[in-house]
Amino acid sequence: MGERKFMYVLRGRDESHAAWSRRMRSEVSPRLLALRPAKLQLTVTESQPPKPSLFPFKREPIAIFNIYDDDAGDPSRFTEILRGAAPSVSGYEVEEAYPVTYEKTWRDGEPTPSPILLTMLCKKPGITTDEYIRRWHGGHTPLSLEVHPLWYYQRNVVRKPITEGAEPFDGIVLEACPTRGDLLNPARFFGGPLKMLPNMLRVANDIKGFLDMKKTENFYATEYHLRS
């Protein structure tokens, strides 16, 4: 039997990042695990993002729960748990792909040993969904793997919302490099000092062709595999 994947986006308010992360891990996660999903992952902001930064990181707390369930699974039981866990909860059924991924050598419950660049995508107005997917998968993904020192790229296409009033995102991406410096140092992230500026222009021109940059959001986060 296959699996379906659901992603829930929770936004915090009036909590510190540390308190938010602690509550997501120690209170919300055990309740989800008790419902026996096939797999469960959490990506969560644990502190204010670094400054200065190459990325326009949002500063408010956010958490993403990746929930894998069997084909016949009804996500409503997860929705009931999460609905009261945050002021804003948006759920989606997604189609997942891993253009590149690490070999997990750490235990469930331990943080992935590199920070996560979490990006919430909105397609550019005026382009079709087919064109958006073609530009993202066929153009931007290979460009990212060429330019950036990525060891992890989790690509999620939003297929349909599963909660009422879900925010209108079209994709959710989790990216990571082997070290914090590989992600946050512009020269290292864009291929070295000599290639940095040309590569930055290549990437900027590419994403402007299919993404609405006014609505696309970036977060600096930590990932946990809670059940793998």
Secondary structure, 3 states (H helix, E strand, C coil): CCEEEEEEEEECCCCCHHHHHHHHHHHHHHHHHCCCCCEEEEEECCCCCCCCCCCCECCCCEEEEEEEEECCCCCHHHHHHHHCCCCEEEEEEEEEEEEECCCCCCCCCCECCCCEEEEEECECCCCCHHHHHHHHHHHHHHHHHHHCCCCEEEEEEEEEECCCCCCCCCEEEEEECCCHHHHHCHHHHCCCCCCHHHHHHHHHHHHHCCECCCCCEEEEEEEEEEEC
